[in-house]
Amino acid sequence: MVHALAGGHEVATLTASAWSVAETNAFYGTSIPAERVIQHTVPAPWRWLSGLPEDRLARLRMCSVLRDARPLASQHDLLITADNYAAFAKPGIQYIHFPADLQPKPGRMKTIVNLYFAACDRLLGAKWTDASRNVTLANSRWTAAGIERLGEVSKPTVLYPPVLDPGEGLPWSERDNTFLCIGRFHGSKRVELAMDIVGRARAAALHGARLIIVGSAVDHEYTSRIVRIAANHGEWIDFCEDLSRDELNRLMGRSRYGIQAMENEHFGMATAEMTRAGMLVFAHDSGGSPEVLNNEETLLWSSEGEAVRKILNMPDVEPLRTRLKAHAESFSTESFVTGFQDIVANFR
């Protein structure tokens, strides 16, 4: 978003912790001019929140940012967040990554949760439900449909996330018979299921196939668990943590397959990256994954057995890869930048 706007607008960022333009450009392939961006961060008393796991005190962290955004609002024409709902001082643009209630109903400890929500509103100095005034963007048609069913915000506009072009990689015949499972090491990713699926496919026909699990250990307990499970499977499973962008691109460019086991993946950034790299990704038939994979039935599965069967009965590879490559242009970085610039230009 900053890359898309910095060339033609005066841009300022307000974040929970400091960020580096140079590091961002290096990792994401952006070309943000540092001199065109004014950076603000929240005061020291609140910066400690940015060091917590992403699913801990997320609303409090966001409210600490939005609290500082309120006095800055009058100095800017447009307020934008890429971090889901945001109760701005005036209507702005919010990018939603999964369908969720503005004010979720507590599943347990109702009194404590409602007190937490009230404390967040107090810190913010406004009601969280002010986010309903924003123009809402969604990262997939699945997310948009879920938000629309809730009926709390404006009808979302679908804007697929920008997926970097990793390059074409090696020809299919020169690639390794390897599966990649890419994503945060978190229980929602169901990495152990991916191991079972590839293990059964290996035993049935794909003898010698390997599985490389790529990601970051955001949940250390879960990471230890899947490492133990992998050791029980055998030496055909490897782990690669915190790869650089170039290292990841090279790995995708020499691998044939991807396996993604998460249910209701909101978009599927890793699936999209692997698809753009020319891989065939077998993903759970839920969430945004079918959109990313062009609703190709031969790649989508709903059970472990179905996943194994579809891997063992792959269709003619090259026509499928050609269709997927053409479809992947809809979530290219160029498509995102053009679409986002149009949305900003037409904001009312």
VOTI-719618 format. One record per residue (C-alpha): residue number from 1; residue in one letter; x, y, z. Coordinates in Angstrom, 3 decimals. Layout:
BEGIN
(NUM; 'A'; (X; Y; Z)),
...
END
This chain:
BEGIN
(1; 'M'; (0.000; 0.000; 0.000)),
(2; 'V'; (2.801; 2.416; 0.885)),
(3; 'H'; (4.632; 1.472; -2.319)),
(4; 'A'; (1.464; 2.108; -4.346)),
(5; 'L'; (0.884; 5.574; -2.860)),
(6; 'A'; (4.307; 7.045; -2.089)),
(7; 'G'; (5.013; 8.015; -5.678)),
(8; 'G'; (2.035; 10.348; -6.008)),
(9; 'H'; (0.975; 11.201; -2.452)),
(10; 'E'; (2.395; 12.458; 0.814)),
(11; 'V'; (2.406; 9.326; 2.955)),
(12; 'A'; (2.838; 8.861; 6.697)),
(13; 'T'; (2.754; 5.610; 8.670)),
(14; 'L'; (1.786; 5.048; 12.289)),
(15; 'T'; (2.887; 1.688; 13.677)),
(16; 'A'; (3.176; -0.188; 16.969)),
(17; 'S'; (6.961; -0.466; 16.502)),
(18; 'A'; (9.554; 1.021; 14.202)),
(19; 'W'; (10.002; -0.378; 10.692)),
(20; 'S'; (12.790; -0.145; 8.135)),
(21; 'V'; (12.118; 1.043; 4.587)),
(22; 'A'; (15.296; -0.668; 3.355)),
(23; 'E'; (14.421; -4.017; 4.950)),
(24; 'T'; (10.851; -3.816; 3.676)),
(25; 'N'; (12.013; -3.109; 0.127)),
(26; 'A'; (14.519; -5.967; 0.293)),
(27; 'F'; (12.022; -8.560; 1.550)),
(28; 'Y'; (8.868; -7.574; -0.339)),
(29; 'G'; (10.388; -6.334; -3.578)),
(30; 'T'; (8.883; -2.877; -3.107)),
(31; 'S'; (10.580; 0.392; -4.061)),
(32; 'I'; (9.383; 2.732; -1.325)),
(33; 'P'; (11.328; 6.028; -1.342)),
(34; 'A'; (12.338; 6.599; 2.279)),
(35; 'E'; (12.348; 10.355; 1.871)),
(36; 'R'; (8.678; 10.325; 0.823)),
(37; 'V'; (7.380; 8.583; 3.963)),
(38; 'I'; (6.997; 10.153; 7.407)),
(39; 'Q'; (7.129; 7.519; 10.153)),
(40; 'H'; (5.301; 7.718; 13.480)),
(41; 'T'; (5.320; 5.065; 16.225)),
(42; 'V'; (3.243; 4.780; 19.363)),
(43; 'P'; (4.794; 6.094; 22.615)),
(44; 'A'; (7.096; 3.850; 24.625)),
(45; 'P'; (4.477; 2.764; 27.195)),
(46; 'W'; (2.597; 0.896; 24.461)),
(47; 'R'; (5.392; -0.446; 22.259)),
(48; 'W'; (5.779; -3.588; 24.386)),
(49; 'L'; (2.499; -4.814; 22.883)),
(50; 'S'; (4.174; -5.257; 19.489)),
(51; 'G'; (6.426; -7.954; 20.970)),
(52; 'L'; (3.520; -10.226; 21.900)),
(53; 'P'; (2.374; -13.145; 19.692)),
(54; 'E'; (0.049; -11.861; 16.979)),
(55; 'D'; (-3.062; -13.435; 18.544)),
(56; 'R'; (-2.448; -11.991; 22.038)),
(57; 'L'; (-4.103; -8.698; 22.986)),
(58; 'A'; (-4.503; -7.845; 19.296)),
(59; 'R'; (-7.360; -5.377; 19.858)),
(60; 'L'; (-5.513; -3.607; 22.673)),
(61; 'R'; (-2.445; -3.266; 20.447)),
(62; 'M'; (-4.539; -1.855; 17.610)),
(63; 'C'; (-6.345; 0.552; 19.948)),
(64; 'S'; (-2.997; 1.846; 21.210)),
(65; 'V'; (-2.148; 2.719; 17.606)),
(66; 'L'; (-5.558; 4.182; 16.799)),
(67; 'R'; (-5.460; 6.294; 19.960)),
(68; 'D'; (-2.429; 8.110; 18.542)),
(69; 'A'; (-4.028; 8.248; 15.101)),
(70; 'R'; (-6.984; 10.340; 16.292)),
(71; 'P'; (-5.094; 13.651; 16.764)),
(72; 'L'; (-3.279; 13.047; 13.448)),
(73; 'A'; (-6.496; 12.491; 11.488)),
(74; 'S'; (-7.164; 16.153; 10.765)),
(75; 'Q'; (-3.718; 16.489; 9.159)),
(76; 'H'; (-4.428; 13.809; 6.538)),
(77; 'D'; (-6.968; 13.407; 3.742)),
(78; 'L'; (-7.315; 9.637; 4.081)),
(79; 'L'; (-6.706; 7.067; 6.811)),
(80; 'I'; (-5.930; 3.464; 5.777)),
(81; 'T'; (-5.240; 0.230; 7.626)),
(82; 'A'; (-4.166; -3.169; 6.335)),
(83; 'D'; (-4.787; -4.675; 9.807)),
(84; 'N'; (-8.496; -5.544; 9.644)),
(85; 'Y'; (-11.033; -3.304; 11.414)),
(86; 'A'; (-10.010; 0.157; 12.577)),
(87; 'A'; (-12.107; 2.730; 14.448)),
(88; 'F'; (-10.742; 5.871; 12.846)),
(89; 'A'; (-11.678; 9.419; 13.854)),
(90; 'K'; (-13.272; 9.770; 10.411)),
(91; 'P'; (-14.226; 7.285; 7.679)),
(92; 'G'; (-11.255; 5.650; 5.974)),
(93; 'I'; (-10.278; 2.390; 4.255)),
(94; 'Q'; (-9.822; -0.948; 6.061)),
(95; 'Y'; (-8.486; -4.188; 4.574)),
(96; 'I'; (-10.127; -7.255; 6.158)),
(97; 'H'; (-8.373; -10.625; 6.044)),
(98; 'F'; (-11.049; -12.920; 7.503)),
(99; 'P'; (-14.795; -12.669; 8.194)),
(100; 'A'; (-15.231; -11.673; 11.827)),
(101; 'D'; (-17.771; -9.780; 13.907)),
(102; 'L'; (-16.916; -6.221; 14.802)),
(103; 'Q'; (-17.659; -7.129; 18.420)),
(104; 'P'; (-17.229; -10.913; 18.781)),
(105; 'K'; (-19.514; -12.615; 21.281)),
(106; 'P'; (-17.399; -14.154; 24.082)),
(107; 'G'; (-17.355; -17.950; 24.003)),
(108; 'R'; (-16.374; -18.101; 27.681)),
(109; 'M'; (-15.453; -15.764; 30.526)),
(110; 'K'; (-18.047; -13.326; 29.206)),
(111; 'T'; (-17.624; -10.764; 31.980)),
(112; 'I'; (-13.827; -10.640; 31.640)),
(113; 'V'; (-13.915; -10.445; 27.836)),
(114; 'N'; (-16.489; -7.641; 27.865)),
(115; 'L'; (-14.390; -5.750; 30.410)),
(116; 'Y'; (-11.412; -6.164; 28.066)),
(117; 'F'; (-13.421; -4.761; 25.143)),
(118; 'A'; (-14.538; -1.840; 27.313)),
(119; 'A'; (-10.949; -1.130; 28.363)),
(120; 'C'; (-9.889; -1.118; 24.704)),
(121; 'D'; (-12.637; 1.393; 23.850)),
(122; 'R'; (-11.554; 3.549; 26.781)),
(123; 'L'; (-7.936; 3.566; 25.593)),
(124; 'L'; (-9.085; 4.344; 22.059)),
(125; 'G'; (-11.347; 7.168; 23.202)),
(126; 'A'; (-14.165; 6.001; 20.930)),
(127; 'K'; (-16.323; 2.989; 20.137)),
(128; 'W'; (-14.728; 0.134; 18.195)),
(129; 'T'; (-17.921; -0.031; 16.145)),
(130; 'D'; (-16.880; 3.260; 14.480)),
(131; 'A'; (-15.055; 0.934; 12.062)),
(132; 'S'; (-18.430; 0.288; 10.417)),
(133; 'R'; (-18.128; 3.719; 8.707)),
(134; 'N'; (-15.080; 2.716; 6.658)),
(135; 'V'; (-14.826; 1.542; 3.071)),
(136; 'T'; (-14.091; -2.166; 3.436)),
(137; 'L'; (-11.728; -4.234; 1.279)),
(138; 'A'; (-11.474; -8.037; 1.515)),
(139; 'N'; (-8.617; -10.349; 0.534)),
(140; 'S'; (-10.833; -12.960; -1.177)),
(141; 'R'; (-14.397; -13.539; -2.352)),
(142; 'W'; (-14.756; -16.043; 0.504)),
(143; 'T'; (-13.811; -13.400; 3.073)),
(144; 'A'; (-16.055; -10.827; 1.399)),
(145; 'A'; (-19.045; -13.182; 1.444)),
(146; 'G'; (-18.535; -13.884; 5.139)),
(147; 'I'; (-18.328; -10.175; 5.985)),
(148; 'E'; (-21.402; -9.439; 3.889)),
(149; 'R'; (-23.409; -12.119; 5.739)),
(150; 'L'; (-22.586; -10.414; 9.032)),
(151; 'G'; (-24.015; -7.160; 7.654)),
(152; 'E'; (-22.064; -4.846; 9.962)),
(153; 'V'; (-19.953; -2.889; 7.454)),
(154; 'S'; (-20.209; -1.667; 3.869)),
(155; 'K'; (-20.293; -4.270; 1.110)),
(156; 'P'; (-16.638; -5.287; 0.706)),
(157; 'T'; (-14.606; -4.807; -2.434)),
(158; 'V'; (-12.378; -7.799; -3.188)),
(159; 'L'; (-8.718; -6.880; -3.669)),
(160; 'Y'; (-6.407; -9.886; -3.793)),
(161; 'P'; (-3.143; -9.433; -1.833)),
(162; 'P'; (0.021; -8.698; -3.826)),
(163; 'V'; (1.904; -11.932; -4.480)),
(164; 'L'; (5.497; -11.449; -5.570)),
(165; 'D'; (6.583; -13.076; -8.803)),
(166; 'P'; (9.152; -15.702; -7.750)),
(167; 'G'; (10.166; -16.377; -11.351)),
(168; 'E'; (9.345; -19.351; -13.544)),
(169; 'G'; (11.825; -21.716; -11.937)),
(170; 'L'; (13.163; -24.849; -13.565)),
(171; 'P'; (11.307; -26.802; -16.249)),
(172; 'W'; (9.036; -29.482; -14.758)),
(173; 'S'; (11.295; -32.328; -15.875)),
(174; 'E'; (14.248; -30.836; -13.966)),
(175; 'R'; (12.412; -30.197; -10.697)),
(176; 'D'; (12.736; -32.298; -7.545)),
(177; 'N'; (9.966; -34.695; -6.567)),
(178; 'T'; (9.459; -32.577; -3.454)),
(179; 'F'; (6.427; -31.243; -1.599)),
(180; 'L'; (6.628; -27.897; 0.181)),
(181; 'C'; (4.399; -26.969; 3.114)),
(182; 'I'; (4.868; -23.224; 3.643)),
(183; 'G'; (3.478; -21.102; 6.454)),
(184; 'R'; (3.747; -20.141; 10.091)),
(185; 'F'; (4.335; -23.062; 12.445)),
(186; 'H'; (0.930; -22.798; 14.088)),
(187; 'G'; (-1.688; -25.411; 14.890)),
(188; 'S'; (-4.168; -23.906; 12.428)),
(189; 'K'; (-1.864; -24.955; 9.575)),
(190; 'R'; (-2.311; -28.681; 10.426)),
(191; 'V'; (1.232; -29.515; 9.381)),
(192; 'E'; (0.942; -32.999; 10.909)),
(193; 'L'; (-1.872; -33.773; 8.450)),
(194; 'A'; (0.324; -32.642; 5.560)),
(195; 'M'; (2.980; -35.103; 6.765)),
(196; 'D'; (0.473; -37.954; 6.861)),
(197; 'I'; (-0.802; -37.183; 3.344)),
(198; 'V'; (2.654; -37.053; 1.767)),
(199; 'G'; (3.704; -40.147; 3.744)),
(200; 'R'; (0.783; -42.162; 2.366)),
(201; 'A'; (1.441; -40.934; -1.188)),
(202; 'R'; (5.112; -41.937; -0.835)),
(203; 'A'; (4.190; -45.397; 0.385)),
(204; 'A'; (1.682; -45.939; -2.427)),
(205; 'A'; (3.590; -44.726; -5.472)),
(206; 'L'; (5.737; -41.592; -5.043)),
(207; 'H'; (8.723; -43.468; -3.623)),
(208; 'G'; (11.571; -41.091; -2.844)),
(209; 'A'; (9.393; -37.987; -2.629)),
(210; 'R'; (10.384; -35.541; 0.108)),
(211; 'L'; (8.552; -32.989; 2.222)),
(212; 'I'; (10.136; -29.687; 3.246)),
(213; 'I'; (8.295; -27.687; 5.903)),
(214; 'V'; (9.081; -23.992; 5.521)),
(215; 'G'; (8.116; -21.191; 7.877)),
(216; 'S'; (8.631; -19.383; 11.147)),
(217; 'A'; (8.204; -20.766; 14.673)),
(218; 'V'; (5.481; -18.414; 15.896)),
(219; 'D'; (4.212; -21.107; 18.280)),
(220; 'H'; (7.188; -22.815; 19.930)),
(221; 'E'; (5.140; -25.554; 21.599)),
(222; 'Y'; (3.526; -26.532; 18.288)),
(223; 'T'; (6.888; -26.318; 16.525)),
(224; 'S'; (8.419; -28.793; 18.999)),
(225; 'R'; (5.454; -31.092; 18.485)),
(226; 'I'; (5.688; -31.238; 14.686)),
(227; 'V'; (9.453; -31.710; 14.833)),
(228; 'R'; (8.876; -34.798; 17.039)),
(229; 'I'; (6.187; -36.105; 14.666)),
(230; 'A'; (8.461; -35.577; 11.667)),
(231; 'A'; (11.238; -37.556; 13.350)),
(232; 'N'; (8.856; -40.500; 13.722)),
(233; 'H'; (8.002; -40.364; 10.012)),
(234; 'G'; (11.620; -40.683; 8.897)),
(235; 'E'; (14.411; -38.783; 7.195)),
(236; 'W'; (12.340; -37.713; 4.182)),
(237; 'I'; (11.019; -34.633; 6.060)),
(238; 'D'; (13.144; -31.497; 6.484)),
(239; 'F'; (12.519; -28.115; 8.143)),
(240; 'C'; (13.634; -24.731; 6.826)),
(241; 'E'; (13.030; -21.761; 9.117)),
(242; 'D'; (13.046; -18.051; 8.292)),
(243; 'L'; (14.299; -18.311; 4.727)),
(244; 'S'; (15.165; -15.127; 2.852)),
(245; 'R'; (13.012; -14.212; -0.110)),
(246; 'D'; (15.722; -15.320; -2.567)),
(247; 'E'; (16.181; -18.662; -0.778)),
(248; 'L'; (12.439; -19.307; -0.801)),
(249; 'N'; (12.153; -18.434; -4.485)),
(250; 'R'; (14.973; -20.826; -5.379)),
(251; 'L'; (13.386; -23.600; -3.331)),
(252; 'M'; (9.981; -23.137; -4.985)),
(253; 'G'; (11.612; -22.928; -8.404)),
(254; 'R'; (13.108; -26.406; -8.084)),
(255; 'S'; (10.155; -28.152; -6.360)),
(256; 'R'; (7.131; -29.725; -8.035)),
(257; 'Y'; (4.379; -29.833; -5.413)),
(258; 'G'; (2.841; -27.965; -2.527)),
(259; 'I'; (0.575; -29.279; 0.233)),
(260; 'Q'; (-1.610; -26.929; 2.311)),
(261; 'A'; (-3.840; -28.463; 4.987)),
(262; 'M'; (-5.344; -25.450; 6.742)),
(263; 'E'; (-9.143; -25.286; 6.800)),
(264; 'N'; (-10.730; -21.988; 5.761)),
(265; 'E'; (-7.448; -20.337; 4.814)),
(266; 'H'; (-8.573; -16.759; 4.287)),
(267; 'F'; (-6.657; -16.286; 1.033)),
(268; 'G'; (-3.637; -18.546; 0.921)),
(269; 'M'; (-0.535; -16.439; 0.298)),
(270; 'A'; (1.802; -19.443; 0.312)),
(271; 'T'; (-0.478; -21.322; -2.085)),
(272; 'A'; (-0.477; -18.296; -4.389)),
(273; 'E'; (3.315; -17.935; -4.236)),
(274; 'M'; (3.864; -21.613; -5.034)),
(275; 'T'; (1.360; -21.425; -7.876)),
(276; 'R'; (3.129; -18.410; -9.357)),
(277; 'A'; (6.392; -20.401; -9.081)),
(278; 'G'; (4.948; -23.108; -11.353)),
(279; 'M'; (4.225; -25.675; -8.631)),
(280; 'L'; (1.075; -27.769; -8.301)),
(281; 'V'; (-0.428; -27.168; -4.860)),
(282; 'F'; (-2.865; -29.606; -3.271)),
(283; 'A'; (-4.947; -27.507; -0.869)),
(284; 'H'; (-7.928; -28.021; 1.397)),
(285; 'D'; (-11.175; -27.241; -0.421)),
(286; 'S'; (-12.285; -24.376; 1.827)),
(287; 'G'; (-11.763; -20.675; 2.425)),
(288; 'G'; (-9.939; -18.737; -0.279)),
(289; 'S'; (-7.814; -21.627; -1.557)),
(290; 'P'; (-10.253; -22.644; -4.332)),
(291; 'E'; (-10.092; -19.076; -5.711)),
(292; 'V'; (-6.299; -19.100; -5.669)),
(293; 'L'; (-6.254; -22.458; -7.486)),
(294; 'N'; (-8.809; -21.406; -10.110)),
(295; 'N'; (-11.280; -23.951; -8.649)),
(296; 'E'; (-9.243; -26.759; -10.213)),
(297; 'E'; (-10.952; -29.834; -8.746)),
(298; 'T'; (-7.915; -32.038; -9.315)),
(299; 'L'; (-5.975; -30.004; -6.700)),
(300; 'L'; (-8.651; -29.530; -4.031)),
(301; 'W'; (-9.448; -32.043; -1.296)),
(302; 'S'; (-11.624; -32.325; 1.808)),
(303; 'S'; (-10.200; -35.402; 3.553)),
(304; 'E'; (-6.856; -37.109; 3.962)),
(305; 'G'; (-7.880; -40.004; 1.750)),
(306; 'E'; (-9.116; -37.703; -0.996)),
(307; 'A'; (-5.851; -35.748; -0.893)),
(308; 'V'; (-3.814; -38.929; -1.340)),
(309; 'R'; (-6.018; -40.103; -4.219)),
(310; 'K'; (-5.715; -36.794; -6.059)),
(311; 'I'; (-1.927; -36.713; -5.648)),
(312; 'L'; (-1.699; -40.246; -7.046)),
(313; 'N'; (-4.021; -39.436; -9.958)),
(314; 'M'; (-2.528; -36.177; -11.188)),
(315; 'P'; (-3.829; -34.943; -14.538)),
(316; 'D'; (-1.722; -33.888; -17.502)),
(317; 'V'; (0.648; -31.440; -15.835)),
(318; 'E'; (1.454; -28.817; -18.485)),
(319; 'P'; (-2.120; -27.772; -19.447)),
(320; 'L'; (-2.919; -27.410; -15.739)),
(321; 'R'; (0.176; -25.311; -15.068)),
(322; 'T'; (-0.636; -23.097; -18.061)),
(323; 'R'; (-4.165; -22.412; -16.777)),
(324; 'L'; (-2.896; -21.690; -13.288)),
(325; 'K'; (-0.187; -19.338; -14.527)),
(326; 'A'; (-2.743; -17.249; -16.430)),
(327; 'H'; (-5.097; -17.200; -13.444)),
(328; 'A'; (-2.297; -16.135; -11.075)),
(329; 'E'; (-2.035; -12.769; -12.819)),
(330; 'S'; (-5.163; -11.711; -10.892)),
(331; 'F'; (-3.148; -11.647; -7.675)),
(332; 'S'; (0.085; -10.198; -9.022)),
(333; 'T'; (1.711; -7.189; -7.385)),
(334; 'E'; (0.854; -5.130; -10.463)),
(335; 'S'; (-2.845; -5.988; -10.160)),
(336; 'F'; (-2.827; -5.041; -6.479)),
(337; 'V'; (-1.096; -1.699; -7.020)),
(338; 'T'; (-3.413; -0.694; -9.875)),
(339; 'G'; (-6.526; -1.818; -8.002)),
(340; 'F'; (-5.534; -0.095; -4.774)),
(341; 'Q'; (-4.647; 3.160; -6.521)),
(342; 'D'; (-8.090; 3.166; -8.181)),
(343; 'I'; (-9.827; 2.555; -4.837)),
(344; 'V'; (-7.949; 5.462; -3.231)),
(345; 'A'; (-8.640; 7.761; -6.187)),
(346; 'N'; (-12.377; 7.012; -5.969)),
(347; 'F'; (-12.655; 7.254; -2.176)),
(348; 'R'; (-15.549; 9.419; -1.029)),
END
